[in-house]
Amino acid sequence: MIEARADLLIEIGTEELPPGSLRTLADTLADEVAARLADAGIGGGARHVYATPRRLAVHIEDVPLMQPDRRIERRGPALAAAFDGEGRPTKAAEGFARSVGLTVDALERLETDKGAWLCAYLDEPGRAAVELVPEILTASLGKLPIAKRMRWGAGEAEFVRPVHWVVLLLGEQPIEAEILGVRSGRETRGHRAHHPGALYVADPAAYAPLLRSEGHVLPDFAERRTAIRAQVEALAAELGGSAMLDEDLLDEVAALVEWPVAIAGGFEARFLDVPQEALITTMIDNQRYFPVLDADGRLMAHFITVANIESRDPAQVRTGNERVIRPRLHDAEFFWQQDRRTPLVERRKALKGMVFQKQLGTLYDKSERLATLAGAIASRLGADPECGRRAGELAKCDLVTAMVFEFTDLQGVMGRYYARHDGELQVVAEAIEDQYRPAHAGDSLPDGAIGQALSLAEKLDTLVGIFAIGQRPTGTKDPFALRRAAFGVVRILIECDLELDLYELLMLAAAGLADRVDSGPVVEEVFAYIMDRLTAYYADRDIPADVVDAVLTCRPTRLGDLDRRVLAVQQFRALPEAESLAAANKRIRNILRQSETEASGKVRVDMLVEPAERALHEALTAAEAVVEPLFAAGRYAQALTHLASLREPVDAFFDGVMVMAEDAEVRNNRIALLTRLYDLFLRAADISRLQSAG
C-alpha cells in the first residue's frame, strides 16, 4: 500500500522582524518543525526556508498524511512502591493501572540495571497530520531564540513581533488552527506597497512563485541577497567604480527589504577631503549604503542604496537619500576639522579622567605602561625604542576625539590620521592604528616593527593585568576580549616570525604593573593561557593536536621557533619510520620514569657488550654530529628527517638487548644511552606524544 503524502507549508506573517535575527529565526523554525515531524513519525523530505522582513516560512515536501500506529511504553511506580510487604498492590499501583485502562494483574514488569518498575505497553493509533501540525508548530514557535517576546492587542499571544496572518497548508488542504492568536488560512500577503492585498495559495509548491510573480516579494533570503549584490555591482560599474560589498551589510540589507531595487546617489566632492574611513563608516553604519571605490581603492563621491520599492520616480528616491546622507557627512567633516585643532599629545592629560579598569588605573596609566613596554619590545626587534615609546604615549589619545567618540570603530584609524597631521613619524602614526590588529579572525597583522611592538604591548599588558585582578575568562564571558588578545599575540609572534621570548615579554609586562597589582605570580598562568590557544590555531591549519602537544611538552618560549618545530614534526610524522620511532621513544620514556637511577648521559663505550647496543651507539654518535648544528640553526625538519635513519638500530636494540640487566653498571650504561637518544629528539619535540596513525 502506497503511503499518502503531501507538501506542507507554514508561513507566519508579521510586522517587520529584527534584521539581525531574521535568518536565525527562520532556520530555527524550520529545524524545530522538521525535528518534531520526524519524532511524530511523519518526517518529510526536502525543505525550503523563506525569510523576509514580514514573514517566516518553511515548505517541507512529502509529509505523510497519517501518523503510523505506535506501541508506547508507560512506566509506573517502582516495584518496591507498587506492592506492600504481603504482595498486595498499593494505591500507587492501582492508580497507575487506572490511568492506562488496565488492571494491576495486566501490568508488566520492566527490569533495568537501574531498578524494576511496573509498566504498560499500549497501542496508540496514529493521528492525522492535520491534527498534529498545529501542535508541532506551536511547540516549535516556543523554541525560537527570542530574547524578549512582545504582546499586542488584547490577546495573550507573545512573539518577537505582532502576527497578522498565518498560512497552514497540507497539499491543497488548509489546516484550520489558531496560532499566536490568529486563525490560520491559505491567504498570504504580498509587498506592503506593491501588493498589500491577499494572495490565494493553491498549494505549497505555488507559494514562492506566487510571491515573486504577483506579490513583488523575493521570499528566499539567499536569492534576495544575490539579487542585491548583482544590482549593486552593476550600478557601481556604471559609475566607473566598484562597490564595497561588506558581507555583514549585505546580510542586513537583505533582511530589510522584500523587493530590492538598487539606486545610485552622490554627494559633494569636497567631503572626500575627510578621511575615507570616516565617510565609509557613516555610510554603512548609519545609512546602510554601499560605498563606491575607484580602481585605486579610493572612495568616490557616490553611494548605492537599496530601496524596498520599485518607485515610479527613482529620481525622488535618489534625491531623498542624498538629502539624508549630507548632514552625516557634514558631521564627519566638522569632527575632522575640529579634532585637528588639538594635537594628540595635548590630549594625553584628558586620558587621566578615563578609567581603563579600577584596579589597573586610567587610560593615561595604561599609555605610560605601553610606552615602556613597546619601547622595550622595539629595542629587541632592532627598531628605535624611542619610536616605540612615542607610539605608546599617543596610543590612546584618539579615544578623546569627537570623531572616535561618534564612531568608536575608528579608534586607531583616526589616531593615525591625527598623528600624521601633527607631524609625528610615519612609523609612529601607523603603529597607533596597528595596535588593535588583528581585530578578528583573518584580519591583517601589524606591518613594521613599531606597530608589532605596540600591538604586542597592548595585548600583553591587558592579559597580565586582567589575570592579576582575577578576572580571567570563564565560559562565554570574556569582557576584556582576552581570548582575542591571546590569539593576536600568537599570530603576531608566529606569522611575523619574530625572534621574541614570550615568557620574557610577559615578565616585562608584569614589571610594568607591579606598582598596582601583584602581577608576577600570574605570568606562568598567562603564559599557559596563550600557549593553550595554539591547539586551535594549528587546527585551523590542519595540524593535529598530538603534533602540537609533542612540541609544547618541550616548553619552547619563542613562538617562531615553536612554529618551525611544529611544521617539522608534522613533516616527520608522514615518514614511514615515524610510527616506530614514536613507539620507541614512548618505551624509553616509560623506562626512564621507572628507573631508580638518574642517568648522567655519559655512555661508557667499553661496557657496550651487545652488538645491537654498540651499533646504536655508533649510529647515535654519527647522527649527533649531523643534527646538532641543524638544531642550533633551527632547521628542525632536516634534523628530524636525518634522525629517522635511527629506526633500524633502535628497533634492533629493543629486539636484542635487555635494558634492565641484573648488572647495575651495565643497566645504568644502557639507560644513559637511551637518555642520550631521547634527549636528542627532545631538541625538537617529544615524539613519544605522537598518536599511532592506526
C-alpha positions as CSV (number, residue, x, y, z in Angstrom):
1,M,0.0,0.0,0.0
2,I,1.4,3.4,-1.0
3,E,1.6,5.9,1.8
4,A,-0.3,9.1,1.1
5,R,1.9,12.2,1.3
6,A,1.6,15.9,0.6
7,D,3.8,19.0,0.9
8,L,3.4,21.2,4.0
9,L,3.6,25.0,4.0
10,I,3.8,27.1,7.2
11,E,4.0,30.9,7.0
12,I,3.9,33.3,9.9
13,G,3.2,36.9,8.7
14,T,4.3,39.7,11.0
15,E,5.2,43.3,11.5
16,E,8.8,44.0,10.4
17,L,11.1,41.5,12.0
18,P,14.5,42.4,13.6
19,P,17.1,42.1,10.7
20,G,19.9,40.9,12.9
21,S,18.0,37.7,13.9
22,L,15.9,37.1,10.7
23,R,17.8,34.2,9.3
24,T,18.3,32.6,12.7
25,L,14.6,32.7,13.4
26,A,13.7,31.2,10.0
27,D,16.3,28.5,10.2
28,T,15.4,27.6,13.8
29,L,11.7,27.4,12.9
30,A,12.5,25.0,10.1
31,D,14.8,22.9,12.2
32,E,12.3,22.6,15.1
33,V,9.3,21.8,12.8
34,A,11.3,19.2,10.9
35,A,12.6,17.5,14.0
36,R,9.1,17.3,15.6
37,L,7.6,15.9,12.4
38,A,10.3,13.3,12.5
39,D,9.7,12.5,16.2
40,A,6.0,12.1,15.4
41,G,6.7,9.7,12.6
42,I,5.7,12.0,9.8
43,G,9.0,13.4,8.8
44,G,9.1,14.8,5.3
45,G,11.6,15.2,2.5
46,A,13.4,18.3,1.2
47,R,12.7,21.6,2.9
48,H,12.7,25.2,1.7
49,V,13.2,28.0,4.2
50,Y,11.9,31.5,3.4
51,A,12.6,34.7,5.4
52,T,11.7,38.3,4.6
53,P,11.1,41.3,6.9
54,R,7.4,40.4,7.1
55,R,7.4,36.6,7.1
56,L,9.0,33.4,8.3
57,A,8.0,30.3,6.2
58,V,9.0,26.7,5.6
59,H,7.9,24.4,2.8
60,I,8.6,20.7,3.6
61,E,8.0,18.2,0.8
62,D,6.3,14.8,1.1
63,V,4.9,14.8,4.6
64,P,2.9,11.7,5.4
65,L,-0.8,12.4,5.8
66,M,-1.2,9.9,8.6
67,Q,1.0,9.1,11.6
68,P,1.7,5.4,11.9
69,D,0.3,3.4,14.8
70,R,2.7,3.2,17.6
71,R,3.4,1.0,20.6
72,I,4.3,3.2,23.5
73,E,5.7,2.4,26.9
74,R,4.2,3.9,30.0
75,R,6.3,3.4,33.1
76,G,4.6,3.3,36.5
77,P,5.8,3.2,40.1
78,A,8.9,1.2,41.2
79,L,8.0,-2.4,42.2
80,A,9.1,-1.6,45.8
81,A,6.4,1.1,45.9
82,A,3.9,-0.8,43.9
83,F,3.3,-3.7,46.4
84,D,3.3,-3.9,50.2
85,G,5.1,-6.5,52.3
86,E,2.4,-9.1,51.7
87,G,2.5,-8.6,47.9
88,R,-0.7,-6.7,47.6
89,P,-0.9,-3.7,45.2
90,T,-0.6,-0.3,46.8
91,K,-2.6,2.7,45.9
92,A,0.2,3.8,43.6
93,A,-0.1,0.6,41.6
94,E,-3.8,0.8,41.4
95,G,-3.8,4.5,40.4
96,F,-1.3,3.8,37.6
97,A,-3.4,0.8,36.4
98,R,-6.5,3.0,36.2
99,S,-4.6,5.7,34.3
100,V,-3.7,3.3,31.5
101,G,-7.1,1.5,31.5
102,L,-5.8,-1.9,32.8
103,T,-6.0,-4.0,35.9
104,V,-2.9,-4.4,38.1
105,D,-2.7,-8.0,37.0
106,A,-2.4,-7.0,33.4
107,L,0.6,-4.7,34.0
108,E,4.0,-5.8,33.1
109,R,7.4,-5.6,34.9
110,L,10.3,-3.7,33.5
111,E,13.7,-4.5,34.8
112,T,16.8,-2.5,34.0
113,D,20.2,-2.0,35.6
114,K,18.7,0.9,37.5
115,G,15.8,-0.9,39.0
116,A,12.4,-2.5,38.4
117,W,9.1,-0.8,37.6
118,L,5.5,-1.6,36.7
119,C,4.9,-0.7,33.1
120,A,2.3,-0.9,30.4
121,Y,2.6,-1.2,26.7
122,L,-0.2,0.5,24.9
123,D,-1.1,0.5,21.2
124,E,-1.6,4.1,20.2
125,P,-3.4,4.7,16.9
126,G,-1.8,7.1,14.5
127,R,-3.3,10.6,14.2
128,A,-3.8,12.6,11.0
129,A,-1.1,15.1,10.2
130,V,-3.6,17.9,10.0
131,E,-4.2,17.4,13.8
132,L,-0.5,17.2,14.6
133,V,0.8,20.1,12.6
134,P,-0.8,22.9,14.8
135,E,0.6,21.3,17.9
136,I,4.0,20.9,16.3
137,L,4.1,24.4,15.1
138,T,3.0,25.9,18.5
139,A,5.8,23.9,20.2
140,S,8.3,25.0,17.6
141,L,7.4,28.7,17.9
142,G,8.0,28.4,21.6
143,K,11.6,27.3,21.0
144,L,12.6,30.2,18.8
145,P,15.6,32.2,20.1
146,I,13.7,35.4,21.0
147,A,15.4,37.4,23.7
148,K,12.2,39.4,24.6
149,R,8.8,38.4,23.4
150,M,6.1,41.1,23.0
151,R,2.3,41.2,23.3
152,W,-0.1,43.1,21.1
153,G,-3.8,43.9,21.3
154,A,-5.9,42.4,24.0
155,G,-4.7,38.8,23.4
156,E,-2.3,36.7,25.4
157,A,-0.1,35.6,22.4
158,E,3.6,36.5,22.6
159,F,6.1,36.7,19.7
160,V,9.0,38.7,18.5
161,R,6.7,41.0,16.6
162,P,2.8,41.2,16.2
163,V,1.4,38.5,13.9
164,H,-1.1,39.4,11.2
165,W,-1.6,36.2,9.2
166,V,-0.8,32.5,9.3
167,V,-0.8,30.1,6.4
168,L,-1.0,26.4,7.0
169,L,-1.4,24.1,4.0
170,L,-1.0,20.4,3.7
171,G,-1.2,19.8,0.0
172,E,-4.2,21.7,-1.3
173,Q,-5.9,21.4,2.1
174,P,-5.8,24.3,4.5
175,I,-5.2,23.3,8.2
176,E,-7.5,25.3,10.5
177,A,-6.0,26.3,13.8
178,E,-5.4,29.3,16.0
179,I,-1.6,30.2,16.0
180,L,-0.4,33.1,18.1
181,G,-3.9,34.4,18.4
182,V,-4.5,34.3,14.6
183,R,-6.8,31.9,12.7
184,S,-4.8,30.1,10.0
185,G,-5.8,30.0,6.4
186,R,-4.4,29.8,2.9
187,E,-4.0,33.5,2.0
188,T,-0.6,35.2,2.2
189,R,0.2,38.9,1.7
190,G,2.4,40.5,-0.9
191,H,4.7,43.5,-0.7
192,R,3.4,46.2,1.7
193,A,3.3,48.8,-1.1
194,H,3.1,46.8,-4.3
195,H,0.6,44.2,-3.3
196,P,-0.8,44.8,0.1
197,G,-3.9,42.6,-0.5
198,A,-4.3,38.9,0.0
199,L,-2.8,36.3,-2.3
200,Y,-4.5,32.9,-2.6
201,V,-2.0,30.0,-2.3
202,A,-3.2,27.0,-4.2
203,D,-0.7,24.6,-2.7
204,P,2.8,24.7,-1.0
205,A,4.7,24.4,-4.3
206,A,2.9,27.5,-5.6
207,Y,3.9,29.7,-2.6
208,A,7.3,31.1,-3.7
209,P,6.5,31.5,-7.4
210,L,3.2,33.3,-6.4
211,L,5.1,35.8,-4.2
212,R,7.7,36.5,-6.9
213,S,5.3,36.9,-9.8
214,E,2.3,38.7,-8.2
215,G,3.4,39.7,-4.7
216,H,6.6,41.6,-5.5
217,V,8.4,39.6,-2.9
218,L,11.6,37.6,-3.2
219,P,10.9,35.2,-0.3
220,D,14.2,33.3,-0.4
221,F,16.9,35.1,1.6
222,A,19.8,33.8,-0.4
223,E,18.1,34.7,-3.7
224,R,17.4,38.2,-2.4
225,R,21.0,38.7,-1.2
226,T,22.3,37.6,-4.6
227,A,20.0,40.0,-6.4
228,I,21.2,42.8,-4.2
229,R,24.8,42.0,-4.9
230,A,24.3,41.9,-8.6
231,Q,22.3,45.1,-8.7
232,V,24.8,47.0,-6.6
233,E,27.8,45.7,-8.6
234,A,26.1,46.7,-11.9
235,L,25.4,50.2,-10.7
236,A,28.9,50.7,-9.4
237,A,30.3,49.6,-12.7
238,E,28.1,52.2,-14.5
239,L,29.6,54.8,-12.2
240,G,33.1,53.7,-13.2
241,G,34.0,52.1,-9.9
242,S,33.4,49.0,-7.8
243,A,31.1,48.6,-4.8
244,M,32.5,48.0,-1.3
245,L,30.5,44.9,-0.6
246,D,30.7,44.4,3.1
247,E,29.3,40.9,3.8
248,D,27.5,41.9,7.1
249,L,25.9,44.8,5.3
250,L,24.7,42.6,2.5
251,D,23.0,40.3,5.1
252,E,21.5,43.3,6.9
253,V,20.1,44.9,3.7
254,A,18.7,41.5,2.6
255,A,16.9,41.3,5.9
256,L,15.4,44.8,5.5
257,V,13.8,44.5,2.0
258,E,11.4,42.2,0.3
259,W,11.8,43.6,-3.3
260,P,15.2,45.1,-3.6
261,V,15.9,47.9,-6.0
262,A,19.4,49.5,-6.0
263,I,19.7,53.2,-6.6
264,A,22.9,55.2,-7.0
265,G,23.4,58.6,-5.3
266,G,26.1,61.1,-4.9
267,F,27.5,63.9,-2.7
268,E,29.8,66.9,-3.0
269,A,33.4,66.0,-3.8
270,R,34.6,68.3,-1.1
271,F,33.6,65.7,1.5
272,L,36.4,63.5,0.1
273,D,38.9,65.6,2.0
274,V,37.7,63.9,5.1
275,P,39.4,60.5,5.8
276,Q,37.5,58.0,3.7
277,E,37.2,55.5,6.6
278,A,35.0,58.1,8.4
279,L,32.8,58.6,5.4
280,I,32.6,54.8,4.8
281,T,31.7,54.2,8.4
282,T,28.8,56.7,8.4
283,M,27.5,55.4,5.1
284,I,27.5,51.7,6.3
285,D,26.6,52.1,10.0
286,N,24.1,55.0,9.8
287,Q,22.6,54.7,6.4
288,R,23.2,51.1,5.2
289,Y,24.7,52.4,2.0
290,F,27.3,50.7,-0.2
291,P,30.3,53.0,-0.8
292,V,31.8,53.1,-4.3
293,L,35.6,52.9,-4.8
294,D,37.8,53.8,-7.8
295,A,40.4,51.5,-9.3
296,D,42.9,52.5,-6.7
297,G,40.6,51.8,-3.8
298,R,39.8,55.4,-3.1
299,L,36.3,56.5,-2.2
300,M,34.3,58.1,-5.0
301,A,31.6,60.7,-4.4
302,H,28.9,58.1,-4.9
303,F,27.0,55.6,-2.9
304,I,24.4,52.9,-3.6
305,T,21.3,52.4,-1.5
306,V,18.8,49.6,-1.8
307,A,15.2,50.6,-1.7
308,N,12.3,48.3,-0.8
309,I,10.1,49.6,-3.5
310,E,10.1,49.9,-7.3
311,S,9.4,53.6,-7.5
312,R,7.7,55.3,-10.5
313,D,10.1,58.2,-9.8
314,P,13.5,56.9,-8.9
315,A,15.0,60.4,-9.0
316,Q,12.9,61.3,-6.0
317,V,14.2,58.3,-4.1
318,R,17.8,59.3,-5.1
319,T,17.3,62.9,-4.0
320,G,15.8,61.8,-0.7
321,N,18.8,59.6,0.1
322,E,21.2,62.3,-0.9
323,R,19.5,64.7,1.4
324,V,19.7,62.3,4.3
325,I,23.4,61.5,3.9
326,R,24.5,65.1,3.6
327,P,24.1,66.0,7.3
328,R,26.0,62.9,8.3
329,L,28.9,63.9,6.0
330,H,28.8,67.4,7.4
331,D,29.2,65.9,10.9
332,A,32.2,63.9,9.9
333,E,33.7,66.9,8.2
334,F,33.1,69.0,11.3
335,F,34.7,66.4,13.6
336,W,37.7,66.2,11.3
337,Q,38.2,69.9,11.2
338,Q,37.7,70.4,15.0
339,D,39.8,67.4,16.1
340,R,42.9,68.6,14.3
341,R,43.0,71.9,16.2
342,T,44.3,70.0,19.3
343,P,47.4,67.8,18.8
344,L,47.2,64.3,20.0
345,V,50.0,64.8,22.6
346,E,47.9,67.6,24.2
347,R,45.1,65.1,24.7
348,R,47.1,62.9,26.9
349,K,46.0,64.7,30.1
350,A,42.4,64.0,29.2
351,L,43.2,60.3,29.5
352,K,43.7,60.8,33.2
353,G,39.9,61.1,33.6
354,M,39.1,57.9,31.7
355,V,39.3,54.7,33.7
356,F,40.7,51.6,32.0
357,Q,39.9,49.4,34.9
358,K,39.6,50.5,38.5
359,Q,42.5,48.4,39.9
360,L,44.6,49.0,36.8
361,G,44.2,52.7,36.6
362,T,43.3,55.2,33.9
363,L,44.0,55.1,30.2
364,Y,46.8,57.5,30.9
365,D,48.3,54.9,33.2
366,K,47.9,52.3,30.5
367,S,49.6,54.5,27.9
368,E,52.5,55.0,30.3
369,R,52.9,51.2,30.6
370,L,52.5,50.8,26.8
371,A,55.3,53.4,26.2
372,T,57.7,51.5,28.4
373,L,56.8,48.0,27.1
374,A,56.6,49.0,23.4
375,G,60.0,50.7,23.7
376,A,61.5,47.6,25.2
377,I,60.0,45.3,22.5
378,A,61.0,47.6,19.7
379,S,64.6,47.5,21.0
380,R,64.5,43.7,20.9
381,L,63.3,43.8,17.3
382,G,66.2,46.1,16.3
383,A,64.0,49.1,15.9
384,D,64.2,52.6,17.5
385,P,63.0,52.2,21.1
386,E,62.1,55.9,21.2
387,C,59.6,55.4,18.4
388,G,58.1,52.5,20.3
389,R,57.9,54.8,23.4
390,R,56.3,57.6,21.5
391,A,53.7,55.3,19.9
392,G,52.8,54.0,23.3
393,E,52.3,57.5,24.7
394,L,50.0,58.5,21.9
395,A,48.2,55.1,21.5
396,K,45.0,56.0,23.3
397,C,44.8,59.8,22.6
398,D,42.3,59.5,19.8
399,L,39.8,58.0,22.2
400,V,39.0,61.5,23.4
401,T,38.5,63.0,19.9
402,A,35.0,63.9,18.7
403,M,35.3,61.6,15.6
404,V,36.1,58.5,17.7
405,F,33.5,59.4,20.2
406,E,30.9,59.3,17.4
407,F,32.4,56.4,15.5
408,T,34.1,54.1,18.0
409,D,35.2,51.6,15.3
410,L,37.6,54.3,14.1
411,Q,39.8,54.1,17.1
412,G,43.4,53.8,16.0
413,V,42.5,54.7,12.4
414,M,41.8,58.3,13.3
415,G,44.9,58.3,15.6
416,R,47.0,57.6,12.6
417,Y,45.5,60.5,10.6
418,Y,45.8,62.9,13.5
419,A,49.4,61.8,14.3
420,R,50.4,62.4,10.7
421,H,48.7,65.8,10.7
422,D,50.7,66.6,13.9
423,G,54.0,65.8,12.2
424,E,54.6,62.5,14.0
425,L,56.8,60.0,12.3
426,Q,55.1,57.7,9.8
427,V,56.0,54.5,11.8
428,V,54.6,56.1,15.0
429,A,51.3,57.0,13.2
430,E,50.9,53.6,11.6
431,A,51.6,51.9,15.0
432,I,48.7,53.7,16.6
433,E,46.3,52.0,14.1
434,D,48.2,48.7,14.2
435,Q,47.9,48.3,18.0
436,Y,44.4,46.9,17.5
437,R,45.4,44.3,14.9
438,P,44.5,41.6,14.4
439,A,40.9,42.6,15.4
440,H,39.3,39.4,14.2
441,A,40.0,36.1,12.6
442,G,41.7,36.6,9.3
443,D,42.5,40.3,10.0
444,S,45.8,41.7,8.7
445,L,48.7,41.9,11.1
446,P,50.7,44.9,12.2
447,D,53.1,45.9,9.4
448,G,56.5,47.0,10.8
449,A,58.5,46.6,14.0
450,I,57.0,49.6,15.8
451,G,53.4,48.5,15.1
452,Q,54.2,45.0,16.1
453,A,55.8,46.2,19.3
454,L,52.8,48.4,20.3
455,S,50.3,45.7,19.3
456,L,52.1,43.1,21.5
457,A,52.4,45.6,24.3
458,E,48.7,46.5,24.3
459,K,47.7,42.9,24.4
460,L,50.2,41.6,26.9
461,D,49.5,44.5,29.3
462,T,45.8,43.7,29.2
463,L,46.3,40.0,29.6
464,V,48.6,40.2,32.6
465,G,46.7,43.0,34.2
466,I,43.3,41.3,34.0
467,F,44.6,38.0,35.1
468,A,46.3,39.7,38.1
469,I,43.0,41.1,39.3
470,G,41.3,37.7,39.0
471,Q,39.0,38.4,36.1
472,R,40.1,35.5,33.8
473,P,37.7,34.5,31.0
474,T,35.1,31.9,32.2
475,G,32.8,30.0,29.8
476,T,31.4,32.5,27.3
477,K,32.2,35.6,29.5
478,D,35.2,37.5,28.2
479,P,34.5,41.2,28.7
480,F,38.1,42.3,28.1
481,A,38.4,40.1,24.9
482,L,41.4,38.2,26.4
483,R,40.9,35.2,24.0
484,R,41.2,37.5,21.0
485,A,44.2,39.2,22.6
486,A,45.9,35.8,23.2
487,F,45.2,34.7,19.6
488,G,46.6,38.1,18.4
489,V,49.8,37.5,20.3
490,V,50.1,34.0,18.8
491,R,49.5,35.2,15.3
492,I,51.9,38.2,15.5
493,L,54.8,36.2,17.0
494,I,54.4,33.3,14.6
495,E,53.3,34.8,11.3
496,C,55.6,37.8,11.6
497,D,58.4,35.3,12.5
498,L,59.6,37.4,15.5
499,E,62.5,36.1,17.5
500,L,61.0,37.2,20.8
501,D,60.7,35.2,24.0
502,L,57.1,35.2,25.1
503,Y,57.9,34.5,28.7
504,E,60.3,37.4,28.9
505,L,57.7,39.7,27.4
506,L,55.2,38.6,30.0
507,M,57.7,39.3,32.7
508,L,58.3,42.8,31.3
509,A,54.5,43.4,31.2
510,A,54.2,42.2,34.8
511,A,57.0,44.6,35.9
512,G,55.1,47.5,34.4
513,L,52.1,46.6,36.5
514,A,54.0,45.9,39.7
515,D,53.1,49.2,41.4
516,R,49.4,48.4,41.1
517,V,48.8,44.7,41.4
518,D,50.8,41.6,42.3
519,S,51.3,40.6,38.7
520,G,54.4,38.4,38.9
521,P,52.6,35.2,40.2
522,V,50.2,35.2,37.1
523,V,53.0,35.2,34.5
524,E,53.0,31.5,34.4
525,E,49.3,31.3,34.2
526,V,49.1,33.8,31.3
527,F,51.9,32.0,29.5
528,A,49.9,28.8,29.8
529,Y,46.7,30.5,28.6
530,I,48.4,31.8,25.5
531,M,50.0,28.5,24.7
532,D,46.6,26.8,25.1
533,R,45.4,28.8,22.1
534,L,48.0,27.0,19.9
535,T,45.9,23.8,19.6
536,A,43.0,25.7,18.0
537,Y,45.4,27.9,16.0
538,Y,47.1,24.9,14.4
539,A,43.8,23.0,14.0
540,D,42.8,25.8,11.5
541,R,46.0,24.8,9.6
542,D,45.0,21.1,9.6
543,I,47.8,20.2,12.1
544,P,46.5,17.7,14.7
545,A,46.6,18.3,18.4
546,D,49.2,15.5,19.1
547,V,51.7,17.2,16.9
548,V,51.3,20.4,18.8
549,D,51.4,18.6,22.1
550,A,54.6,16.9,21.2
551,V,56.2,20.4,20.8
552,L,54.6,22.1,23.7
553,T,55.9,19.4,26.1
554,C,59.4,20.8,25.4
555,R,58.1,24.2,26.5
556,P,59.6,26.5,23.8
557,T,59.1,30.1,24.7
558,R,59.9,31.6,21.3
559,L,56.8,31.0,19.1
560,G,58.6,31.5,15.9
561,D,60.9,28.7,16.9
562,L,57.9,26.7,18.1
563,D,56.2,27.0,14.7
564,R,59.3,25.6,13.0
565,R,59.2,22.7,15.3
566,V,55.5,22.0,14.8
567,L,55.9,22.1,11.0
568,A,59.0,19.8,11.3
569,V,57.1,17.3,13.4
570,Q,54.2,17.3,11.0
571,Q,56.6,16.6,8.2
572,F,58.4,13.9,10.2
573,R,55.1,12.3,11.1
574,A,54.5,11.5,7.5
575,L,57.7,9.4,7.2
576,P,57.5,5.6,7.3
577,E,59.9,5.5,10.2
578,A,57.9,7.9,12.4
579,E,55.5,5.5,14.0
580,S,58.2,3.0,15.0
581,L,60.4,5.8,16.4
582,A,57.5,7.4,18.3
583,A,56.7,4.0,19.9
584,A,60.4,3.5,20.8
585,N,60.5,7.0,22.4
586,K,57.4,6.2,24.4
587,R,59.0,3.0,25.6
588,I,62.2,4.9,26.5
589,R,60.1,7.5,28.4
590,N,58.5,4.7,30.5
591,I,61.9,3.1,31.2
592,L,63.4,6.4,32.3
593,R,60.4,7.1,34.6
594,Q,60.6,3.6,36.2
595,S,64.4,3.7,36.6
596,E,65.5,4.4,40.1
597,T,68.9,5.7,38.8
598,E,69.4,9.1,37.3
599,A,71.4,8.6,34.2
600,S,74.3,11.0,33.7
601,G,74.1,10.8,29.9
602,K,77.7,9.7,29.8
603,V,78.0,6.3,28.0
604,R,81.0,4.1,28.7
605,V,81.9,2.5,25.3
606,D,83.8,-0.3,27.0
607,M,80.6,-1.5,28.7
608,L,78.6,-1.8,25.5
609,V,78.8,-5.6,25.2
610,E,75.9,-6.5,22.9
611,P,76.3,-5.9,19.1
612,A,72.9,-4.1,18.9
613,E,73.8,-1.6,21.6
614,R,77.2,-0.9,20.0
615,A,75.5,-0.4,16.7
616,L,73.0,2.0,18.3
617,H,75.8,4.0,20.0
618,E,77.7,4.3,16.7
619,A,74.6,5.4,14.8
620,L,73.6,7.8,17.6
621,T,77.1,9.4,17.7
622,A,77.1,9.9,13.9
623,A,73.6,11.3,14.0
624,E,74.5,13.8,16.7
625,A,77.4,15.2,14.7
626,V,75.0,15.9,11.8
627,V,71.9,17.1,13.6
628,E,73.4,19.2,16.4
629,P,74.3,22.1,14.0
630,L,70.9,21.7,12.4
631,F,69.1,22.0,15.7
632,A,71.2,25.0,16.6
633,A,70.2,26.7,13.4
634,G,66.5,25.9,13.9
635,R,66.4,23.6,10.9
636,Y,64.3,21.1,12.7
637,A,62.7,19.4,9.6
638,Q,66.1,18.5,8.2
639,A,67.3,17.3,11.6
640,L,64.2,15.0,12.2
641,T,64.4,13.7,8.7
642,H,68.0,12.6,9.4
643,L,67.1,11.1,12.8
644,A,64.6,8.9,11.0
645,S,67.6,6.8,9.9
646,L,67.9,5.6,13.5
647,R,64.9,3.5,13.2
648,E,66.7,0.2,12.3
649,P,69.4,0.4,15.1
650,V,66.7,1.4,17.6
651,D,64.5,-1.5,16.6
652,A,67.4,-3.8,16.7
653,F,68.4,-2.6,20.2
654,F,65.0,-3.3,21.7
655,D,64.8,-6.6,19.9
656,G,68.2,-7.9,21.1
657,V,69.1,-6.0,24.3
658,M,67.8,-6.4,27.8
659,V,67.9,-2.8,29.2
660,M,67.2,-3.7,32.8
661,A,70.2,-6.0,33.1
662,E,71.0,-7.6,36.5
663,D,74.4,-5.9,36.5
664,A,73.8,-2.4,37.8
665,E,76.6,-0.8,35.8
666,V,75.5,-2.4,32.6
667,R,71.9,-1.4,33.3
668,N,72.8,2.2,34.0
669,N,75.0,2.4,31.0
670,R,72.2,1.3,28.7
671,I,69.8,3.8,30.4
672,A,72.4,6.5,29.7
673,L,72.5,5.5,26.1
674,L,68.7,5.7,25.8
675,T,68.7,9.0,27.7
676,R,71.0,10.5,25.0
677,L,68.7,9.2,22.3
678,Y,65.6,10.6,24.0
679,D,67.2,14.0,24.7
680,L,68.4,14.3,21.1
681,F,64.8,14.0,19.8
682,L,63.7,16.5,22.5
683,R,65.8,19.1,20.8
684,A,62.7,19.4,18.5
685,A,59.8,17.6,20.3
686,D,58.7,14.8,22.4
687,I,57.8,12.4,19.6
688,S,56.6,9.9,22.1
689,R,53.4,12.0,22.3
690,L,52.5,11.3,18.7
691,Q,49.5,9.1,18.3
692,S,49.5,6.0,16.2
693,A,48.2,6.5,12.7
694,G,46.1,3.4,13.1
